[in-house]
Amino acid sequence: MIYTQTPLTSAIRKAVALTWGVTGEGERLYGGEESAAYRLDGHVVRVGPAWRAPAESEWCHAIAHHAAAKLPEAVAPLRVPGGTTVVMVEGRPISCWPYIEGAWPDSDVPEQRLAGARLLAGLHEALVGCRPGPRPVLAFQEHGLYGDPPGDAAALADPELDRWLAAFHATHPVRHPLHGDYYTGNTLASDGRIVAVLDWDETFVGAPEIELAAAALEWGDDELGPSKEFVAAYHEAGGTAGHLDEESLAQLIRHKLRREYAYFRKAVRAGVRHDADDLEYHRTRTELFHRLRP
């Protein structure tokens, strides 16, 4: 996995100190393909990419705040005195968050996998009444979601999938905000319990079945398929997504895999050089896209 090397500059440190009163050495936290996170004095400072407009971050952060008001595990950013959550420094959106002690959960451990499913159900319940208005910029996962062929994944063109997605959304009208990137790396566990949901940059409004299918793959009990156990635990916990039959689960996962392919190609065009593990992961995920075709 290639993580961004965006530094915590003196200008950013100064702005954080003046805005939130937060100072410290700045320990780089693990992870972050687009935003770099630094721990300072019991807080986390996130340095976003230069191409992300503050309006997009504010929109996502408002959803995080809505979730945090109802779900203790949802982590939301600190507001600035004017009520917003972002300051722009050197052309980058900067935000400040509470630091939560923990480590990534292990989805290979059944108890943690099921805890992830139950937390996702609670998260969807917390967000079902949120009405944030249109997202300022389409989320990456939204491209091709409603049946329009995504131009950034031509090598995985699939008119049948496109038609299926259009038909699915015509018959599944429930929409509410979704986390958008619900996998183990955006959660934290402590003493065997998941204590935090992090990183709201990819949140968007959509059918909850989309996120349930994607999460069933990410938290799967093997590397090449979704976890039916995860889906069952989510439904038992009262999540908002409806029943997913085999075809629906497979096709929604294939949409996610096609977006992963597009993201990989985007990174290549930006000059990212992937290592052997990344290339093998990309190969197996592309194969899975084809293997799951109904």
ABEGO torsion letter per residue (X at the ends): XBBBABBBBAAAAAAAAAAAGBBEAGBBBBEGAABBBBBBGGBBBBBBBAABBAAAAAAAAAAAAAAAAABAABBBBBBBAAGBABBBBGGBBBBBBBBBBEBBBBAABAAAAAAAAAAAAAAAAAAAABBAEBBABBBAAABGAAGBBBAAAAAABBAAAAAAAAAAAAABABBBBBAGBBBAAABBBBGGBBABBBGAAABBBBBAAAAAAAAAAAABABAABBBAAAAAAAAAAGBABBBBBAAAAAAAAAAAAAAAAAAAAAAAAAGBBBBAAAAAAAAAAAAAAAAABX
